């Protein structure tokens, strides 16, 4: 089961790294302050990573860690891609 999880997460990270490489090219050409928006997006991602790490540190261990890993990953990627696809305003 651990091998399947490692292979699954490595595939997701491969796709996510391609997304991270194209994100600046998607945001910088915006007419309403692309460089500032990229800075805000990158800062929010860093803050969210820090808060998520702190949250996981202090929460009790779940019974099924694999289910929690896959569930939270699917939730975060779905929300992220949904907002990115359907918004044109820098605030969102």
C-alpha positions in Angstrom: 0.0 0.0 0.0 2.8 2.4 0.8 4.4 1.7 -2.6 1.1 2.6 -4.4 0.9 5.8 -2.4 4.5 6.8 -3.3 3.9 6.1 -7.0 0.6 8.0 -6.9 2.0 11.0 -5.2 5.1 11.0 -7.5 2.7 11.2 -10.5 0.8 14.0 -8.9 4.0 15.9 -8.1 5.1 15.5 -11.7 1.9 17.2 -12.9 2.0 19.8 -10.2 5.6 20.7 -10.9 4.6 21.4 -14.6 1.8 23.6 -13.2 4.2 25.5 -10.9 6.5 26.1 -13.9 3.8 27.6 -16.0 2.1 29.7 -13.3 4.4 32.7 -13.6 3.8 32.8 -17.4 0.1 32.7 -16.7 0.1 35.5 -14.2 2.8 37.9 -15.3 1.3 39.1 -18.6 -1.9 40.3 -16.8 -2.6 44.0 -17.4 -3.6 44.8 -13.8 -0.2 44.3 -12.0 1.0 40.8 -12.9 4.2 41.0 -11.0 2.4 42.1 -7.8 -0.2 39.5 -8.3 2.4 36.8 -8.7 4.1 37.9 -5.5 0.7 37.8 -3.7 0.0 34.3 -5.1 3.4 33.0 -4.1 3.2 34.5 -0.6 -0.3 33.0 -0.1 1.0 29.6 -1.1 3.9 29.8 1.3 1.6 31.0 4.2 -0.9 28.2 3.4 2.0 25.6 3.5 3.2 26.9 6.8 -0.3 26.9 8.4 -1.0 23.5 7.0 2.2 22.1 8.4 1.4 23.6 11.8 -2.1 22.2 11.7 -0.9 18.7 10.9 1.7 19.0 13.7 -0.8 19.7 16.4 -3.8 17.5 15.3 -4.1 13.9 16.6 -2.9 11.1 14.2 -5.8 9.9 12.0 -6.7 6.2 11.9 -6.2 5.9 8.1 -3.4 8.2 7.0 -3.6 7.3 3.4 -7.2 8.3 3.1 -6.4 11.6 4.8 -3.5 12.3 2.4 -5.5 11.5 -0.7 -8.6 13.3 0.5 -6.9 16.5 1.4 -4.8 16.5 -1.8 -7.9 16.0 -3.9 -9.7 18.8 -2.0 -6.9 21.3 -2.3 -6.1 20.6 -6.0 -9.8 20.7 -6.9 -10.4 24.0 -5.2 -7.1 25.5 -6.6 -7.8 24.5 -10.2 -11.5 25.4 -10.1 -10.7 29.0 -8.9 -7.8 29.4 -11.3 -10.0 28.3 -14.3 -13.0 30.4 -13.6 -11.6 33.7 -12.4 -10.0 36.7 -14.1 -9.6 39.0 -11.1 -6.4 39.3 -9.2 -8.1 39.1 -5.8 -9.3 35.5 -6.3 
